[in-house]
C-alpha cells in the first residue's frame, strides 16, 4: 500500500459578494459533459463542406483574414463566455479539467476560433478572479456573460514576439490623501502596443502596465479597464485603436493594437496591490499553461482522424503496414499528452500550491510533442496535406500555422524554461525520492475534486508529486515482471525512467546555486529530461488508475507504446515492443475512427 500526500486547504473566501446567486446550470462533471456534447452537436460535422461551422468554412474565413462571424454568433448564443466566469460570479467555471472538456469541441474544429472567441478572455480575467474586488469581478464577468470578450494586454518580456513586445506605463496621479492606488487615487496610462488579440472588439481590457521604472518583482501592476473606463477614454481621445496586424498563424483578423495617451484611470481600476502584476502573472499563467496543451490535443486529434481517413478511404483491405507505426505512435502520443495535461489541470484543484513547475513542464513538452506528431501525420497524408481549406484534410495545414501562435512560440518556451530551471537544484535536494505519492484523485478525477481557486495557486517552490508517483508505480510493477509480455515491458520502462530520474538528480545537484549561472544548452537539456520524465509519470499514473470501465485504457499496450516513444525522445534504453502491442493500439485507433470517437482519454462521441 503506497503512502499518499494529504491535502489541507484553508477555508476559501467567496469569489464574489456573499449573496451572489449560483449559476443555474449543472456545474459538475456530468454537466460539463452535457455542455460539451451540446457544443459538439451545435457545431455539426466538421468535415461537411456545406457546414457553415465546419473546417472548410472556418478555413475560408481565415483566408479572408476575418473572424468566422456565424460560428462566433453560435458560440455566443450557446453562452460559451460563461464558461470563463467562476460560478460565484454567475458563470460556469468550477474546475479547469472540466473547462478543457467543454472547450474541446471548439478546438477540434479550429484553434484560432477557440482563442478568438473564448479562451483568451479567461487569460485576461484570471487576474481579476485571483485578486479583484467583488465589484471588479462583476465588471469583468459582465461582457463575458453577455457574449462578449475581454483582452489581456501583456507586459514586455525577454525573447519577446509581437504579442509580448512593447508595454504600457501607468504613472500615479498626485494624491494628497493617502498613497497611490487607494480609492480615489488614479493613474495615467500611456504607451502603444500593436499586437493584442481581440483589441478591436473586447468589452474589457486587463492591462499589465509598468508602474516602477526599475526591473524587479514589483515593476508592474494590473488594471481592469471596463466599459465605463473605455467609453471615457474614447470620448476624451486618450484611447486610439490601431489597424489590424497580419500574422502567419490565426490570420482571421484577430490581432490589432491600442495606443493610450496620458489616459486617466480611476483608482478602482487597480487589481490587487500596486506592484503585484508579476506575482499575479506567475499565479494565473499556470492555468493557461495547463489549458493550452489540453485543448491543443483536441486540434491534433482532428488531424489524426484525417490521416486515418486518408489510408482507409475506398479500401476494404487492412491499413498498409508502413502506416502502422506512425498512426499508432501518434495515437499513443496524444494519450500521453492528454494524460499530462489532464493531471496538471486536476492538480490545479487538488494541489494548488505545487503546480507551478508542472504547469511549465506540460506547456514546455506537449506542444513540441504535437509538432512532431504533425510532421509524422504529414507523411501519412501525403498529397492530401496540401489540400488547403479542404473539409476532409485541411486541418493539418491550418494547425501547423496556428499551433506556434497558440504556444507563443520561442517566447513561450523560454518563459517555461525560466520557471523550471531555477527549481531543479532544490527539487533534486528536497523532493525526488523523498516525498509521498499524490492523492489518487489526481489520476482518477471524479466528482469530488475541489473547485479551481486562483488565489490558492503558489507562485514559487512547491514539491514534485509526480516523480513520487513514478517511483511508486515502478515499485508496484516490479512484482508483475514475471508475467512477461506487455507487463514486463511496462515494468522495464518504469525502471528506466526511475533510473533516468536518479541520473537527473545527480546532475541537478551539481548545478550552481547562483541563478545568474543557470544558462546554456546544458541547462536546457536538463529541462528537456525533467519534462519528459513528468510526462512518463503521468502516463503511468493514468494507466494505474483505470478501473476497467474502458478496456483499452486498462490494458497496458497504449502505455507501453507511449512510454517507449517518450523514452526514445529521452535517449534511454527501451525494450522492444511486445508482440501485438502496436497492432492493439492501431486497432483501437481504427475502431475510434469508424465509430466516431475522439482519440483522447475520454473517447468522446463526435458529430459525423
C-alpha positions in Angstrom: 0.0 0.0 0.0 1.5 3.3 -1.1 1.6 6.4 1.1 -0.3 9.3 -0.4 0.0 13.1 0.0 -2.7 14.6 2.1 -4.4 17.9 1.3 -5.1 20.6 3.7 -6.9 23.6 2.3 -7.8 26.7 4.3 -11.4 27.9 4.1 -11.9 29.8 0.8 -13.2 33.3 0.7 -16.2 33.9 -1.5 -15.4 34.5 -5.2 -18.0 37.3 -5.3 -20.4 39.1 -3.0 -21.7 36.7 -0.4 -25.2 36.8 -1.8 -24.2 36.3 -5.4 -26.6 33.7 -6.9 -25.1 30.5 -8.2 -25.4 30.0 -12.0 -28.5 28.0 -13.0 -26.5 25.3 -14.7 -25.3 21.8 -13.8 -21.7 22.6 -12.9 -20.4 19.1 -12.0 -18.6 16.7 -14.3 -21.9 15.4 -15.8 -23.0 18.9 -16.5 -19.7 19.7 -18.3 -20.0 16.6 -20.4 -23.6 17.6 -21.3 -22.4 21.1 -22.4 -19.5 19.7 -24.4 -21.9 17.3 -26.2 -24.3 20.2 -26.9 -21.5 22.2 -28.4 -20.3 19.3 -30.5 -23.8 18.9 -31.8 -24.4 22.6 -32.5 -21.1 22.9 -34.4 -22.1 20.0 -36.7 -20.0 17.7 -38.8 -16.6 19.5 -39.1 -15.9 17.5 -42.4 -19.1 18.5 -44.1 -18.2 21.1 -46.8 -21.7 22.6 -46.5 -21.5 23.1 -42.8 -21.1 26.9 -42.0 -19.2 25.9 -38.9 -17.0 23.2 -40.4 -13.3 23.1 -41.3 -13.8 24.4 -44.8 -15.9 27.4 -43.7 -13.5 28.3 -40.9 -10.5 28.0 -43.3 -12.3 30.2 -45.8 -12.8 32.9 -43.1 -9.1 32.6 -42.2 -8.1 33.0 -45.8 -10.2 36.2 -46.0 -8.4 37.3 -42.7 -11.7 37.8 -40.9 -13.3 36.1 -37.9 -15.9 33.4 -38.7 -18.9 35.6 -37.7 -21.6 32.9 -38.0 -19.7 30.5 -35.8 -18.9 33.2 -33.2 -22.6 34.1 -33.1 -23.4 30.5 -32.4 -20.9 30.3 -29.6 -22.2 33.5 -28.1 -25.8 32.2 -28.2 -24.6 29.0 -26.5 -23.3 31.0 -23.7 -19.6 30.0 -24.1 -18.4 33.1 -22.3 -20.0 31.9 -19.1 -17.5 29.0 -19.1 -14.7 31.5 -18.2 -16.6 33.1 -15.3 -16.4 31.5 -11.8 -19.7 30.0 -10.6 -19.6 32.5 -7.7 -19.9 35.3 -10.2 -22.8 33.7 -12.1 -20.7 31.8 -14.5 -20.0 28.1 -15.0 -16.3 27.8 -14.2 -15.6 25.3 -11.4 -12.7 23.1 -12.4 -10.1 23.6 -15.0 -10.3 20.0 -16.3 -14.0 20.4 -16.9 -13.4 23.7 -18.7 -11.0 21.9 -21.1 -13.6 19.2 -21.7 -16.2 21.9 -22.7 -13.7 23.7 -25.0 -12.5 20.7 -26.9 -15.4 20.7 -29.5 -14.4 24.2 -30.5 -10.7 23.5 -30.7 -11.3 20.3 -32.7 -12.5 22.5 -35.5 -10.2 25.5 -35.3 -7.5 26.6 -32.7 -8.0 30.2 -33.9 -11.7 30.0 -33.2 -11.0 28.7 -29.7 -8.6 31.6 -29.0 -10.5 34.3 -30.8 -13.8 33.5 -29.2 -13.1 32.3 -25.7 -10.0 31.1 -24.0 -8.1 34.4 -24.1 -11.0 36.0 -22.2 -10.1 33.7 -19.3 -6.4 34.5 -19.7 -7.4 38.2 -19.4 -9.8 38.0 -16.5 -7.8 35.5 -14.4 -6.0 38.3 -12.6 -9.4 39.6 -11.5 -10.5 36.2 -10.3 -7.3 36.0 -8.3 -7.2 39.4 -6.7 -10.2 41.5 -7.7 -12.8 43.1 -5.5 -16.4 41.9 -5.8 -17.1 45.0 -7.9 -14.2 44.2 -10.2 -15.3 40.6 -10.6 -18.8 41.7 -11.5 -17.4 44.2 -14.1 -15.1 41.5 -15.6 -17.9 39.0 -15.7 -20.4 41.3 -17.4 -19.1 41.3 -21.0 -18.4 37.5 -20.9 -21.9 36.7 -19.7 -23.3 38.9 -22.4 -21.5 37.1 -25.1 -18.6 39.5 -25.4 -14.8 39.2 -24.8 -12.0 40.5 -22.7 -8.5 41.1 -23.9 -5.2 40.6 -22.0 -2.6 43.3 -22.6 0.7 41.7 -21.8 3.8 43.3 -20.4 7.0 43.0 -22.3 9.3 40.1 -21.6 12.6 38.9 -22.8 12.6 36.9 -26.1 9.5 38.9 -27.0 7.5 38.2 -30.1 4.8 40.6 -31.4 2.3 39.7 -28.7 4.8 40.2 -25.9 6.7 43.2 -27.3 6.1 46.7 -26.0 4.1 47.6 -23.0 2.2 50.4 -21.2 3.3 52.6 -18.3 1.0 53.8 -15.6 2.1 56.8 -13.6 0.3 57.5 -10.3 -1.7 60.7 -10.1 -0.6 63.0 -7.3 -2.9 62.3 -4.3 -2.8 64.4 -1.2 -4.8 61.9 0.9 -3.2 58.5 1.0 -0.9 56.6 -1.2 -1.2 55.8 -4.9 -3.7 53.2 -5.9 -6.0 53.8 -2.9 -9.7 54.6 -3.5 -9.8 58.0 -5.1 -6.2 57.8 -6.4 -5.6 57.3 -10.1 -3.1 56.6 -12.7 -2.1 58.0 -16.1 -1.8 55.2 -18.7 0.4 55.7 -21.8 2.0 53.7 -24.5 1.4 51.8 -27.7 1.1 48.1 -28.3 0.5 46.9 -31.9 -0.4 43.2 -31.4 -3.3 42.4 -29.0 -5.8 39.7 -29.5 -9.3 41.0 -29.9 -8.3 44.6 -29.2 -10.8 45.9 -31.6 -13.8 44.0 -30.2 -13.4 43.4 -26.5 -15.6 44.8 -23.8 -12.9 45.0 -21.2 -9.1 45.1 -21.1 -6.8 43.7 -18.4 -3.6 45.6 -18.7 -0.2 44.6 -17.2 1.4 48.1 -17.0 4.8 49.2 -15.7 4.4 51.2 -12.6 8.0 51.2 -11.5 10.9 52.1 -13.8 13.4 49.6 -12.3 13.3 45.9 -13.2 12.2 43.6 -10.5 9.3 41.6 -9.0 7.3 44.7 -8.2 7.8 46.6 -11.5 4.2 46.0 -12.9 0.6 46.4 -11.8 -2.6 45.1 -13.2 -5.5 47.3 -14.2 -9.1 46.4 -15.3 -10.4 48.8 -17.9 -14.2 48.1 -18.0 -16.8 49.5 -20.3 -17.2 52.8 -18.4 -13.4 53.5 -18.4 -13.1 52.6 -22.1 -16.0 54.9 -23.0 -14.5 57.8 -21.2 -11.1 57.2 -22.8 -12.5 57.1 -26.3 -14.6 60.2 -25.7 -11.6 62.1 -24.5 -9.4 61.0 -27.3 -7.0 59.3 -24.9 -7.5 55.8 -26.5 -6.9 55.1 -30.1 -7.4 51.7 -31.9 -4.6 50.7 -34.3 -5.0 48.8 -37.5 -5.2 45.0 -37.8 -1.9 43.2 -37.9 -1.3 40.3 -40.3 0.1 37.2 -38.6 1.3 33.9 -40.1 -1.0 31.9 -37.9 -4.5 32.7 -36.6 -4.9 35.0 -39.6 -8.6 35.8 -39.1 -8.3 39.5 -38.2 -7.9 38.8 -34.5 -4.9 41.0 -33.8 -4.7 44.8 -33.7 -3.3 47.4 -31.4 -4.1 50.1 -28.8 -2.5 53.4 -28.0 -3.2 55.2 -24.8 -2.2 58.9 -24.4 -2.0 60.0 -20.8 -5.3 58.3 -20.2 -6.7 58.8 -16.7 -7.6 55.6 -14.9 -9.6 55.8 -11.7 -8.1 54.2 -8.6 -10.8 51.5 -8.7 -9.2 50.0 -11.9 -6.1 48.7 -10.0 -6.4 45.0 -9.4 -4.8 43.8 -6.2 -2.0 46.0 -5.0 0.4 48.2 -6.8 3.4 46.2 -7.9 1.6 42.9 -7.8 1.5 42.4 -11.6 4.4 40.0 -11.9 3.1 37.9 -9.0 -0.4 37.7 -10.5 1.1 36.7 -13.8 3.1 33.9 -12.2 0.0 32.7 -10.4 -2.6 32.9 -13.2 -0.4 31.8 -16.1 -0.2 28.4 -14.5 -3.8 27.8 -15.6 -3.1 29.0 -19.1 -0.1 26.7 -19.4 -2.2 23.7 -18.4 -5.2 24.6 -20.6 -3.5 25.3 -23.8 -1.9 21.8 -24.2 -5.2 20.1 -23.2 -7.2 21.8 -26.0 -4.3 21.5 -28.5 -4.6 17.8 -28.1 -8.2 18.1 -29.5 -6.9 20.0 -32.5 -4.3 17.4 -33.2 -6.9 14.7 -32.8 -8.7 16.1 -35.9 -5.6 15.8 -38.0 -5.1 12.2 -36.8 -8.6 11.3 -37.9 -7.9 12.9 -41.3 -4.8 10.7 -41.6 -6.7 7.6 -40.8 -9.3 8.6 -43.4 -6.5 9.0 -46.0 -5.3 5.5 -45.6 -8.7 3.8 -45.2 -10.9 5.6 -47.7 -12.0 3.4 -50.5 -10.2 0.4 -49.1 -11.5 -2.9 -47.8 -8.1 -4.3 -47.1 -6.3 -3.6 -43.8 -4.2 -0.5 -43.3 -0.9 -0.8 -45.2 1.9 -1.9 -42.8 4.0 1.1 -43.5 1.4 3.3 -41.8 1.1 1.2 -38.6 4.0 2.7 -36.7 3.2 6.4 -37.4 -0.5 6.1 -36.8 -0.4 4.0 -33.7 2.6 6.1 -32.4 0.8 9.4 -32.8 -2.3 8.0 -31.1 -0.2 6.9 -28.2 1.4 10.3 -28.0 -2.0 12.0 -27.9 -2.9 9.8 -25.0 0.3 10.6 -23.3 -0.1 14.4 -23.9 -3.7 14.2 -22.7 -2.5 12.3 -19.5 0.0 15.0 -18.7 -2.4 17.9 -19.4 -5.3 16.3 -17.5 -3.1 15.5 -14.5 -1.9 19.1 -14.4 -5.4 20.5 -14.7 -6.6 18.4 -11.8 -3.6 19.4 -9.8 -4.7 23.0 -10.0 -7.7 22.0 -7.8 -6.1 19.2 -5.7 -2.6 20.6 -5.0 -2.8 24.3 -6.0 0.4 25.2 -4.1 2.5 22.7 -6.0 1.6 23.2 -9.7 4.0 25.9 -10.7 6.7 23.7 -12.2 4.4 21.1 -13.5 2.4 23.7 -15.4 5.5 25.0 -17.1 6.6 21.5 -17.9 3.4 20.5 -19.6 3.4 23.7 -21.6 7.0 23.0 -22.5 6.8 19.4 -23.7 3.3 18.9 -25.1 3.3 21.5 -27.9 6.7 20.2 -29.1 5.3 16.6 -29.0 2.3 17.7 -31.0 4.5 19.4 -33.5 6.5 16.2 -34.1 3.1 14.4 -34.4 2.0 16.8 -37.2 5.2 16.1 -39.1 4.6 12.3 -38.9 1.0 12.8 -40.0 2.1 14.9 -42.9 4.0 11.9 -44.2 0.9 9.8 -43.8 -1.4 12.3 -45.5 1.0 12.9 -48.4 -0.6 15.0 -51.1 -3.8 15.3 -49.0 -1.8 17.5 -46.6 -1.6 20.2 -49.3 -5.4 20.4 -49.6 -5.6 23.9 -48.1 -9.1 24.6 -46.7 -10.4 21.1 -47.7 -13.2 19.9 -45.4 -11.7 16.4 -45.2 -8.0 17.1 -45.0 -7.4 20.8 -44.5 -6.9 20.6 -40.7 -3.2 19.9 -40.9 -2.3 22.9 -43.0 -4.0 25.3 -40.6 -2.9 23.7 -37.4 0.7 23.8 -38.5 0.4 27.6 -38.8 -1.8 28.2 -35.7 -0.1 25.9 -33.1 3.1 28.1 -32.7 0.9 31.2 -32.1 -1.1 29.3 -29.5 2.1 28.5 -27.6 3.6 32.0 -28.0 6.5 30.4 -30.0 10.0 30.7 -28.6 8.9 33.3 -26.1 6.5 30.7 -24.5 9.2 28.1 -24.4 11.7 30.5 -22.8 9.2 31.5 -20.2 8.6 27.9 -19.2 12.4 27.3 -19.0 12.7 30.3 -16.8 10.2 28.7 -14.3 11.7 25.2 -14.4 15.4 25.8 -14.4 15.8 27.7 -11.1 13.8 24.9 -9.3 15.8 21.9 -10.5 18.6 22.1 -7.9 16.1 22.4 -5.0 13.8 19.7 -6.3 16.7 17.3 -6.6 17.7 18.1 -3.0 14.3 18.0 -1.3 11.7 16.3 -3.5 12.9 13.5 -5.7 12.8 10.0 -4.0 11.7 11.6 -0.7 8.1 12.6 -1.0 4.9 10.6 -0.6 2.7 9.9 -3.6 -0.1 12.3 -4.5 -3.8 11.6 -3.8 -5.5 9.1 -6.2 -7.9 11.8 -7.5 -5.1 13.3 -9.4 -5.2 10.4 -11.9 -8.8 9.2 -11.5 -10.7 12.5 -11.5 -14.2 12.1 -10.2 -17.0 14.3 -8.9 -15.3 15.3 -5.6 -12.4 17.4 -6.7 -12.2 20.9 -5.2 -13.0 23.8 -7.5 -10.3 25.9 -9.0 -9.4 28.9 -6.9 -6.8 31.2 -8.4 -5.9 32.7 -5.0 -4.6 29.3 -3.7 -2.1 28.9 -6.6 1.6 29.1 -5.4 4.0 31.2 -7.4 7.3 29.6 -6.4 8.8 26.5 -4.9 6.4 23.6 -4.2 7.1 19.9 -4.2 7.2 17.5 -7.1 4.5 15.0 -6.5 4.6 13.3 -10.0 8.0 11.9 -9.6 6.9 10.3 -6.3 4.1 8.6 -8.2 6.6 7.4 -10.8 8.8 5.8 -8.2 5.8 4.2 -6.5 4.4 2.8 -9.8 7.8 1.3 -10.7 7.9 -0.4 -7.3 4.4 -1.9 -7.8 5.1 -3.0 -11.3 8.3 -4.9 -10.3 6.0 -7.6 -8.9 4.4 -8.1 -12.3 7.5 -8.6 -14.3 7.3 -12.3 -14.1 4.0 -12.2 -16.1 6.1 -11.4 -19.1 4.8 -9.7 -22.3 3.4 -6.2 -22.0 3.5 -6.1 -18.2 7.2 -7.0 -18.2 7.9 -4.3 -20.8 5.9 -1.8 -18.8 7.9 -2.6 -15.6 11.2 -2.3 -17.5 10.1 1.1 -18.9 9.1 2.3 -15.5 12.5 1.3 -14.1 14.2 3.0 -16.9 12.5 6.3 -16.1 13.3 5.9 -12.4 17.0 5.4 -13.3 16.9 8.5 -15.5 15.5 10.4 -12.6 18.4 9.2 -10.4 20.8 10.5 -13.0 19.0 13.7 -13.3 19.1 14.2 -9.6 22.9 13.9 -9.6 23.2 16.3 -12.5 20.9 18.9 -11.0 22.5 18.6 -7.5 25.7 19.8 -9.2 24.1 23.0 -10.6 25.4 26.3 -9.3 23.3 27.9 -6.6 23.5 31.3 -8.3 20.6 31.9 -10.6 22.7 34.0 -13.0 24.9 31.0 -13.7 21.9 28.8 -14.9 22.2 29.3 -18.6 23.4 27.5 -21.6 22.4 24.4 -23.7 23.4 22.0 -20.9 20.7 23.5 -18.6 18.1 23.4 -21.4 18.8 19.6 -21.8 18.1 19.1 -18.1 14.8 20.8 -18.6 14.0 18.5 -21.5 14.8 15.4 -19.5 12.8 16.5 -16.5 9.7 17.5 -18.5 9.7 14.1 -20.3 10.1 12.2 -17.0 7.0 14.0 -15.8 5.2 13.0 -19.0 6.1 9.4 -18.3 4.9 9.6 -14.7 1.6 11.0 -15.9 1.1 8.1 -18.3 1.9 5.5 -15.6 -0.4 7.3 -13.1 -3.3 7.4 -15.5 -2.9 3.8 -16.6 -2.7 2.6 -13.0 -5.8 4.5 -12.1 -8.0 2.7 -14.6 -10.9 0.8 -13.1 -11.6 -1.4 -16.1 -14.5 0.6 -17.4 -12.5 1.3 -20.6 -10.9 -2.0 -21.5 -8.4 -0.4 -23.9 -7.1 2.1 -21.4 -6.9 -0.5 -18.7 -4.7 -2.7 -20.9 -1.0 -1.8 -20.9 -0.5 -1.7 -24.6 -1.1 2.1 -25.1 1.1 2.9 -22.0 3.9 0.7 -23.3 3.9 2.3 -26.7 3.6 5.8 -25.2 6.4 5.3 -22.7 8.6 3.7 -25.5 8.2 6.9 -27.6 8.9 9.1 -24.6 12.0 7.0 -23.8 13.2 7.4 -27.3 13.0 11.2 -27.0 15.0 11.0 -23.8 17.6 8.7 -25.4 17.3 6.0 -22.7 17.3 2.3 -23.4 13.8 0.9 -24.1 12.7 -2.7 -24.5 11.5 -4.0 -27.8 7.7 -3.6 -28.2 6.0 -6.9 -27.2 4.3 -8.8 -29.9 0.9 -7.4 -30.8 1.3 -4.2 -28.9 1.4 -1.9 -32.0 -1.4 -3.8 -33.6 -3.6 -3.5 -30.5 -3.2 0.3 -30.4 -3.8 0.6 -34.1 -6.9 -1.5 -33.9 -8.3 0.8 -31.2 -7.5 3.9 -33.4 -9.3 2.4 -36.4 -12.3 1.5 -34.1 -12.5 5.0 -32.8 -12.3 6.5 -36.3 -15.0 4.2 -37.6 -17.3 4.7 -34.6 -16.7 8.5 -34.4 -14.8 8.7 -31.2 -12.1 11.1 -30.1 -8.5 9.9 -29.7 -8.0 11.2 -26.2 -8.6 9.7 -22.8 -12.3 10.4 -22.9 -13.1 8.8 -26.2 -15.9 11.3 -26.7 -18.6 10.7 -29.4 -18.0 13.1 -32.3 -20.5 14.6 -34.7 -20.4 13.0 -38.1 
